[in-house]
Every structure is written in C-alpha cells, then in structure tokens.
Amino acid sequence: MPKISVIIPTYNTEKYISQCLESVAAQSFRDFEIILIDDCSTDNSFKIAESMKNKFKNFQLLKMKKNNGSPAYPRNKGLKIAKGDYIFFLDSDDLLIDTALEEVFEIAEKTQADVLHANQFIIATDGSEEFLKDTPVGLDSWENFPNVKKISPVTDNLADRLKMFCKKNFTWSCWNKFFRRDFLIKNKIEFANIPYSEDFSFCFKSLFLAKKYVRIPNIFYMYRNRIGSIQHRTLTAEQIIKIYLNVIIEGTKVLDGFMNSQKFFQSEENFQYRYNVLDFFINEHLEYFEEIYKKYPAHLIDVLNRENLTSIFGQNAALISYLFNCANRR
C-alpha cells in the first residue's frame, strides 16, 4: 500500500497539467500513488496525463461520466478509491517543490496529526517563462493569519478553534493541508457538491473533528494565480447571483446539517458558535455581490435575487431575509 495518495482533479488545464505532473514525478519521496480524475475536459488534458503515466509506478487515471462543474466530485471519487495512509490534494494547474511529500510525511509520522496545515506557500503569477524563477513566497493574506515559525499543535479547545476559524486564523483551501486518510474516512468528511467553495465545509469539519491539528512552517506548494481559473472566470451578473446564491444556500445546509449532528452545537451556551460559522461562511461569499451592486441598478439585482430564490423561499425565509439585509448593508 502506498504511504500517500495524491489526488488531482482536472478540467481543461492542458497548458499546465504536464508541469503539475512533472513536479510530482520529481518528488524525493517515492512511496505514493497518483489518482487523477478528469471532469470531462474538452481539451487535451486527459491525453496529456495519459501520455505521462509511464513516469509513475502507481498512477490511476479516471474520467467522470459527465462534467460536474466542481472539483468536489472528482476529489470525492478519488477519496473513495485512495489507498494511502495520507491524502494530499493537488490542483492540476499548480506545482509542488521536489521535497514536498517527504517533508509533510515525516512531520505527519512524527506528530501523528490528523491534519497538517501549511501556513505559507508560493504564489506565482501565470503568463511568462519566469514562472518558476524568483517567485515570491506569500504568507496568506487573511487579516489574522499567524506567522508560524515552527511545528505548532493547535489547541484542543473546540470553542477556541471555532473563534480562530471565524476570525480567519485558518485558510479553508484543501491544497495547503495534509490529511490522515483514516481520519477522513472514519468521520465521513467529503467535499460539498457545490460549484464553488466546496472545500469550506471539508476544512471546517477537519478542524473541528481532528484530535490533533498541527500548523507547519514548511513551504512546499506553488499556487498559480491565473486568469482562466475557476475563481477568475468572467461571469454576468445573473450568473454570479445564481451561482453564489446556490453556493450560500446549499453550503449553509451542509454546515448546518453537520453542526446538528455534533453535541457541542446542541448546547445552549455554544449556540452562538453555530451562528458565527454560518455568518462567516455567508459573508465570505457576499463579497462576490459587491461588484454587481456597483455596476447594475439595485432594482435589477432585486429582481434577479427574487427569481433565483423563488423555489426555496418558503423553506429558507429566515436565510433569505438575512441575505437581503447583508447585501443592503454592503
């Protein structure tokens, strides 16, 4: 059995997939498997990945039956078939430094952590041959993100963990983390089936349920900041409203359902934490509406909001009221 399963979802990244796989092939640590799941790419991503299979001892290349429009589906598929002791998620347009897997594996074995959380990573701007040269090392830009200089276990106090999470002391991206597979399987932690921010609930559950959650100072991931990525797609006002209202509503359901299952949140003294988590999630996504409110008449936005909320208005009246109030405040 491999020690690490590297799960790579891909969709239309033919310009980047070979670099991504080359960075994995160059790893100093060799006891790993690659599970690459193509979400029905319309370019040559699948063919390029297939042509590189001979570079690896253990390579599974799969294609989804239909395009799902989110990395959640491929990642969940990869989780189901992974055999490694640990899980590492790599986006198909990003890269690893050549000692990445060796470093995180050694720390995970030493600390016996359920989750390792890397505070720093390399942010590289796409578009030139200088991509791999003199790239800046960027500390995450969130307000209260701590500068970790040594391996640091996070407090076991759940209330304190939640306070830190809602104050943006943790990122909710999955690619700067290293997970123990048994921990994910035992707790049934999967990605939410929503088009964006599918890893918010995944990382929140991991932080809440991990018996040992450890921050590390290691810099091992190269994040490519590119215009064509999912986060930077150009969308119309109607598309943005439709997508992000769906993300907010469905994401809220996932988070609320999870918190309903945990005794911690059933206590009256801890009820505020449930609200804080939902409030944090919603406000993180309302920022996508700001530019729309600046560009389009308020009455048009109101019509689009109501059109997209009609089907669930009766089920989520309180949530809808909250969304309108938040939108108006911003």
SEKETI-975474 format. One line per field, with one value per residue (C-alpha): x, y negated, z negated; residue in one letter. Coordinates in steps of 0.2 Angstrom, whole numbers, always signed. Last residue first. Layout:
<pts>
u [X / ...]
v [Y / ...]
w [Z / ...]
resn [A / ...]
</pts>
This chain:
<pts>
u [-113 / -128 / -140 / -132 / -132 / -151 / -156 / -146 / -153 / -171 / -167 / -160 / -175 / -187 / -177 / -190 / -204 / -192 / -184 / -190 / -192 / -174 / -167 / -181 / -180 / -162 / -163 / -177 / -168 / -152 / -162 / -170 / -152 / -146 / -130 / -111 / -109 / -121 / -113 / -95 / -101 / -110 / -94 / -91 / -107 / -97 / -86 / -101 / -111 / -97 / -93 / -112 / -114 / -99 / -104 / -122 / -116 / -104 / -118 / -126 / -112 / -120 / -137 / -128 / -133 / -118 / -106 / -116 / -112 / -125 / -134 / -117 / -115 / -133 / -130 / -114 / -121 / -137 / -127 / -117 / -133 / -140 / -123 / -117 / -134 / -134 / -117 / -121 / -137 / -131 / -114 / -123 / -136 / -122 / -113 / -97 / -79 / -69 / -56 / -60 / -62 / -45 / -43 / -35 / -21 / -13 / -3 / -1 / +16 / +16 / +30 / +34 / +36 / +30 / +18 / +2 / -4 / -22 / -23 / -39 / -47 / -65 / -67 / -53 / -57 / -76 / -71 / -59 / -72 / -85 / -75 / -68 / -83 / -80 / -88 / -99 / -107 / -107 / -99 / -82 / -81 / -78 / -86 / -78 / -70 / -65 / -57 / -47 / -42 / -35 / -23 / -24 / -11 / -15 / -11 / -22 / -38 / -42 / -51 / -37 / -36 / -34 / -49 / -58 / -71 / -58 / -50 / -66 / -70 / -54 / -56 / -73 / -66 / -52 / -39 / -27 / -17 / -1 / +14 / +28 / +39 / +40 / +21 / +16 / -2 / -16 / -26 / -31 / -30 / -17 / -8 / +10 / +17 / +34 / +38 / +43 / +61 / +61 / +47 / +35 / +49 / +43 / +28 / +9 / +5 / +9 / +16 / +11 / +22 / +15 / +14 / +4 / +5 / -9 / -6 / -21 / -24 / -8 / +4 / +17 / +32 / +23 / +14 / +31 / +40 / +26 / +25 / +43 / +45 / +29 / +35 / +54 / +53 / +43 / +25 / +15 / -1 / -13 / -19 / -24 / -15 / -24 / -14 / -21 / -12 / -11 / -13 / -26 / -37 / -53 / -66 / -55 / -53 / -71 / -73 / -60 / -68 / -85 / -79 / -68 / -84 / -93 / -100 / -95 / -102 / -96 / -80 / -63 / -50 / -32 / -24 / -5 / +7 / +25 / +25 / +33 / +25 / +8 / +14 / +5 / -12 / -10 / -8 / -22 / -34 / -29 / -31 / -46 / -65 / -61 / -74 / -70 / -53 / -49 / -30 / -26 / -7 / +1 / +15 / +30 / +43 / +48 / +61 / +47 / +52 / +37 / +25 / +33 / +32 / +14 / +10 / +21 / +11 / -6 / -2 / -7 / -19 / -29 / -47 / -54 / -43 / -44 / -28 / -27 / -10 / -12 / +2 / +10 / +7 / +0]
v [-231 / -233 / -230 / -213 / -208 / -213 / -204 / -188 / -188 / -189 / -175 / -164 / -167 / -163 / -147 / -134 / -145 / -155 / -139 / -139 / -158 / -162 / -164 / -175 / -185 / -189 / -193 / -205 / -213 / -215 / -223 / -235 / -240 / -246 / -237 / -240 / -244 / -231 / -218 / -222 / -219 / -203 / -192 / -199 / -190 / -174 / -176 / -184 / -168 / -157 / -169 / -171 / -152 / -149 / -163 / -157 / -139 / -147 / -157 / -141 / -135 / -140 / -132 / -116 / -107 / -114 / -103 / -88 / -87 / -81 / -97 / -105 / -94 / -98 / -117 / -116 / -106 / -117 / -133 / -127 / -123 / -141 / -151 / -141 / -142 / -161 / -161 / -153 / -162 / -179 / -177 / -170 / -184 / -197 / -190 / -180 / -182 / -167 / -171 / -158 / -144 / -148 / -157 / -172 / -163 / -164 / -148 / -141 / -133 / -122 / -116 / -130 / -122 / -132 / -119 / -120 / -105 / -98 / -83 / -76 / -82 / -84 / -103 / -107 / -93 / -98 / -116 / -110 / -100 / -113 / -126 / -114 / -116 / -134 / -135 / -124 / -114 / -96 / -98 / -89 / -74 / -70 / -54 / -55 / -37 / -40 / -57 / -51 / -35 / -45 / -56 / -73 / -85 / -103 / -118 / -110 / -110 / -128 / -134 / -146 / -147 / -162 / -170 / -177 / -163 / -149 / -157 / -158 / -140 / -133 / -142 / -134 / -117 / -118 / -106 / -120 / -119 / -110 / -120 / -115 / -130 / -148 / -151 / -168 / -169 / -173 / -187 / -198 / -185 / -187 / -170 / -172 / -174 / -167 / -177 / -168 / -171 / -159 / -145 / -157 / -166 / -159 / -170 / -170 / -165 / -174 / -163 / -162 / -151 / -144 / -148 / -142 / -124 / -114 / -96 / -86 / -70 / -73 / -58 / -71 / -62 / -52 / -68 / -78 / -65 / -64 / -83 / -84 / -70 / -74 / -92 / -88 / -92 / -108 / -105 / -113 / -121 / -120 / -102 / -106 / -95 / -87 / -76 / -61 / -50 / -32 / -29 / -18 / -30 / -23 / -33 / -48 / -50 / -50 / -63 / -74 / -71 / -77 / -92 / -99 / -107 / -109 / -91 / -86 / -69 / -51 / -56 / -51 / -41 / -39 / -29 / -30 / -19 / -17 / -34 / -42 / -29 / -38 / -54 / -51 / -48 / -65 / -73 / -64 / -69 / -87 / -88 / -100 / -97 / -90 / -78 / -80 / -71 / -62 / -59 / -47 / -47 / -34 / -37 / -29 / -39 / -54 / -64 / -71 / -74 / -64 / -76 / -92 / -83 / -80 / -99 / -104 / -92 / -98 / -116 / -121 / -106 / -113 / -110 / -101 / -92 / -84 / -78 / -66 / -62 / -46 / -44 / -29 / -17 / +0]
w [-10 / -22 / -8 / -4 / -22 / -25 / -9 / -14 / -31 / -25 / -13 / -27 / -38 / -24 / -20 / -15 / -9 / +2 / +9 / +27 / +28 / +23 / +40 / +47 / +31 / +32 / +50 / +47 / +33 / +43 / +57 / +44 / +37 / +54 / +60 / +59 / +40 / +34 / +45 / +39 / +21 / +25 / +24 / +7 / +1 / +2 / -14 / -22 / -21 / -28 / -42 / -47 / -46 / -57 / -69 / -71 / -76 / -88 / -96 / -101 / -112 / -129 / -123 / -120 / -104 / -95 / -105 / -103 / -84 / -72 / -70 / -67 / -51 / -45 / -47 / -38 / -23 / -23 / -23 / -8 / +1 / -2 / +0 / +15 / +23 / +20 / +27 / +43 / +47 / +42 / +52 / +67 / +67 / +65 / +80 / +77 / +81 / +73 / +60 / +47 / +59 / +67 / +83 / +75 / +67 / +50 / +49 / +31 / +28 / +13 / +2 / -11 / -28 / -43 / -50 / -59 / -68 / -71 / -83 / -88 / -72 / -72 / -72 / -60 / -48 / -48 / -44 / -30 / -21 / -25 / -15 / -2 / +10 / +10 / +28 / +39 / +24 / +20 / +3 / +1 / -10 / -28 / -33 / -51 / -50 / -31 / -34 / -50 / -41 / -27 / -38 / -29 / -23 / -20 / -9 / +5 / -5 / -5 / -20 / -27 / -46 / -58 / -48 / -64 / -61 / -62 / -77 / -87 / -81 / -87 / -104 / -106 / -102 / -115 / -109 / -104 / -88 / -88 / -82 / -71 / -70 / -63 / -61 / -56 / -61 / -49 / -57 / -42 / -28 / -15 / -17 / -18 / -1 / +5 / +21 / +37 / +41 / +56 / +59 / +68 / +77 / +94 / +93 / +91 / +73 / +57 / +44 / +26 / +15 / -1 / -19 / -33 / -30 / -39 / -44 / -49 / -59 / -67 / -72 / -76 / -70 / -56 / -50 / -51 / -40 / -28 / -26 / -22 / -10 / +0 / +3 / +6 / +25 / +24 / +28 / +43 / +48 / +63 / +59 / +41 / +28 / +14 / +2 / -7 / -20 / -24 / -5 / +3 / +12 / +20 / +11 / +9 / +28 / +31 / +18 / +26 / +43 / +37 / +27 / +41 / +47 / +64 / +64 / +81 / +85 / +84 / +74 / +82 / +72 / +72 / +59 / +57 / +47 / +53 / +61 / +77 / +88 / +85 / +94 / +110 / +101 / +92 / +109 / +117 / +102 / +103 / +122 / +122 / +119 / +101 / +94 / +76 / +77 / +61 / +57 / +43 / +41 / +29 / +17 / +10 / +19 / +8 / +17 / +28 / +47 / +54 / +44 / +51 / +68 / +65 / +62 / +77 / +88 / +82 / +85 / +103 / +105 / +90 / +96 / +81 / +68 / +51 / +43 / +28 / +22 / +11 / -1 / -10 / +4 / +0]
resn [R / R / N / A / C / N / F / L / Y / S / I / L / A / A / N / Q / G / F / I / S / T / L / N / E / R / N / L / V / D / I / L / H / A / P / Y / K / K / Y / I / E / E / F / Y / E / L / H / E / N / I / F / F / D / L / V / N / Y / R / Y / Q / F / N / E / E / S / Q / F / F / K / Q / S / N / M / F / G / D / L / V / K / T / G / E / I / I / V / N / L / Y / I / K / I / I / Q / E / A / T / L / T / R / H / Q / I / S / G / I / R / N / R / Y / M / Y / F / I / N / P / I / R / V / Y / K / K / A / L / F / L / S / K / F / C / F / S / F / D / E / S / Y / P / I / N / A / F / E / I / K / N / K / I / L / F / D / R / R / F / F / K / N / W / C / S / W / T / F / N / K / K / C / F / M / K / L / R / D / A / L / N / D / T / V / P / S / I / K / K / V / N / P / F / N / E / W / S / D / L / G / V / P / T / D / K / L / F / E / E / S / G / D / T / A / I / I / F / Q / N / A / H / L / V / D / A / Q / T / K / E / A / I / E / F / V / E / E / L / A / T / D / I / L / L / D / D / S / D / L / F / F / I / Y / D / G / K / A / I / K / L / G / K / N / R / P / Y / A / P / S / G / N / N / K / K / M / K / L / L / Q / F / N / K / F / K / N / K / M / S / E / A / I / K / F / S / N / D / T / S / C / D / D / I / L / I / I / E / F / D / R / F / S / Q / A / A / V / S / E / L / C / Q / S / I / Y / K / E / T / N / Y / T / P / I / I / V / S / I / K / P / M]
</pts>
